Amino acid sequence: MRIRLDGTYAELAYTVNKIRTILPVGSISPIRPRRRRPYAWRVFIDTAPDRDEGRWIT
């Protein structure tokens, strides 16, 4: 599943940290500024399937 988050840099850093404790995260895109919106940032999080004995299930 792909999750898109928008907000301030501090909000995104906090939320990404919380999501990583709840869901298995496969990858996180770099936090990038949004165009035409000051102090607004965007990040994409790809969640991975549940782990099975230390390896990702495909």
C-alpha positions in Angstrom: 0.0 0.0 0.0 1.3 3.5 -0.8 0.6 6.3 1.7 1.0 10.0 0.8 1.5 12.5 3.7 1.4 16.3 3.4 2.3 18.7 6.2 5.1 20.6 7.8 8.5 19.0 8.1 8.1 18.3 11.8 4.7 16.8 11.4 6.0 14.5 8.6 9.0 13.4 10.6 6.8 12.6 13.7 4.2 10.8 11.6 6.7 8.7 9.7 8.3 7.6 12.9 4.9 6.6 14.4 3.9 4.7 11.2 7.2 2.8 11.2 6.4 1.5 14.7 2.9 0.2 13.6 3.3 -1.0 10.0 6.1 -2.8 8.2 7.6 -0.1 5.9 9.3 -1.1 2.7 10.5 2.3 1.6 10.2 6.0 2.3 10.7 8.7 -0.3 12.7 11.8 0.5 10.7 14.5 2.2 10.3 17.1 -0.6 8.8 20.6 -0.6 5.4 21.1 -2.2 5.2 23.6 -5.0 3.4 26.9 -4.4 2.8 26.2 -0.7 5.3 27.6 1.8 6.2 25.3 4.7 4.4 22.4 3.1 6.2 19.1 2.5 5.2 15.7 1.0 6.4 12.2 1.5 5.4 8.8 0.2 5.6 5.6 2.3 5.4 2.1 0.7 4.3 -0.4 3.3 5.5 -3.9 2.9 3.6 -7.2 3.6 4.1 -8.9 6.9 7.5 -10.4 7.6 8.0 -14.1 7.7 11.2 -15.3 9.5 13.1 -12.2 8.6 12.4 -12.0 4.9 9.7 -10.1 2.9 6.9 -12.1 1.6 6.3 -11.5 -2.1 
